[in-house]
């Protein structure tokens, strides 16, 4: 899977997670992990 595809998938997951808005500890941790993953992928892309 290419970085662009990973970023797209992570963005979609964040969008879906944010629309759920349950705010459990697991949701927050998943959001943090997705944000970190996207930042790293964007750094590699630059």
Beta strands, then each sheet from edge to edge (+ up, - down):
end
